[in-house]
Amino acid sequence: MSLDLTDIMTEPKSHRPETAATINGVTIDDTFAEAFGMSATGLIITADSQRWARQAAITMTGFGTSVIGCGAECGIDHDVPADETPDGRPGVRVLLFGFSPDALEPQLKNRVGQCVLTSPGSACFNGLASEQTLALSAGPRFFGDGWQTARKLGDRRFWRVPVMDGEFIIEDTSGLTTDAVGGGNLLIIGTDRVGLLETCERAVEAMSSVKDCIMPFPGGIVRSGSKVGSKYAGAMASTNEAFSPTLRGASQTQLDDKSVAVLEIVIDGLTASAVAETMKVGLKTIIDEGAERGVYRVSAGNYGGNLGQHHFHLKELLN
Amino acid sequence: MALTLTPKADATERLDLSPLTPSKLQGTATADIANLTIGCGLHPVMVGDVFAISGDISDGEIVIAGGSNRYDNVGAKLNAGTIRVDGDVGHFAGTEMSGGNLLIEGNARHHLGSSMSDGLLTVKGNVGDRLGAPRPGVRDGIAGGIVIVEGTAGHDCGERQRRGLVLIKGQVGDYSGGRMLGGTIWSLTGFGRGLGVQMRRGTIITPKLEAPLSTFLDCGIHTLGILDIMSRHYASILGDTLPALPTGPVRRFAGDMASIGRGEILVPIG
């Protein structure tokens, strides 16, 4: 007796969006990235060499991928030439994003205190011109145990904290914006995992040239896109089965038969326009790389449009 | 054309020129300026009695085309615009300045820039005692701004200074930086006795320090990043008019330990 499989198989449940365009073999979904308002600050970290400025910045922005579990989303924006830093040494600009100013301040205090203060030869300055401020030195300066002194120059106050290699100099406050945007994203879908990753690497490299934005995940790329909530109590987020290729027959998938892997690039920016510009550069790079590299489709993550204040429509970024 | 006040004759009494600042005179007709009282004696002396007046104040600039050490309070409470004096001034020039630019081509007497909080004050000649120091009954000295003296300065320079930069290119008298709370006093030539006595915080820079007070402690030779920051900050304001701050190694004396000892005297090396 033969078994009629149609009796027990579930109908495929693809919820793939409509197509906005197909360029160079890459299909762009007619969908949008849903992003959220965030608070953000910027710092300029300097040191005796670019290497050590970067070392302090990398250490400080580590474990800063997602506010869900890290408290803040952090990353390096760009290198700052020596002639543009307050102390004339090579520097790096880093950005920190949080849910609110109150959530950001302890992150700033702890990260600067543990990672910048401790880094040889470092100094830490405000990297965001803004009327609103956060107390940048509030924690680290007290490491001076009463030996710290302040120097006010114009509108800026700098603290000198004696340390074992001389003095750690830290500015009193850093700028704050509550108009920042977190969660701009591109979902890049491929037929080849290696080619997909290489394409994403190139996209991140190009996107890094846009200032006022960071891509906080490892190397700018995340492979574990999440949805809000979980079947397990206590987990704020869980795997996004709609974009998990190994579940494409078993879940309400947004993938099709060709998809083998999906990678996401998440973008946080000081302004919505900076996020849009970064996504635009990324999208162009992916399209220019073309389908030959194993990428055949680009989509974006959203929650139906009801949660985030900012919607970045992919078709509008093609122009 | 700037409002120009040309002396008609030598001053016969001390004159209080504090009414003559661009913001105080803004919108005042020349005839009314001539009727402002500047004398200090029993018989009121008016501006028009002492000066020939030309030009107007519309561009925010006043020129006093000739000086006298009897011209007191020149630029007092100046908050914007420019005052240039082509000669000497008396006491209290630039006292309580909070902005603007005061340029004195000659010498200034005591209490120059007393308790000023902002602005640029330049003296091409020498300055008397108590540069920037508070007047009797006033608590704080200089709280901000920049003072540049091309010549020498007298005693008690920068007493109770809290912020700002005082640069004296010549020799400075005794007890400079007394009870200082912050800011920087810098001489390109040197200071007299009792430098930094009772200073709490702040920085004094001198090319030589022959006999520091015993309550200043030698902390050795260091390269301080804050000097780079200060150098770049002041260069951004003044350009090449300010000598380059010493950004190389300095010998650091911490004091005054008879107070809280968070101040410093820096002596550039080499």
Interface residues (C-beta under 8 A of the other chain):
Chain A: P86 D87 G88 R89 A123 W147 T149 A150 R151 K152 L153 G154 F158 R160 G166 E167 I169
Chain B: G144 R163 G182 R201 T203 H222 T223 L224 G225 I226 D228 I229 M230 R232 H233 Y234 I237 R262
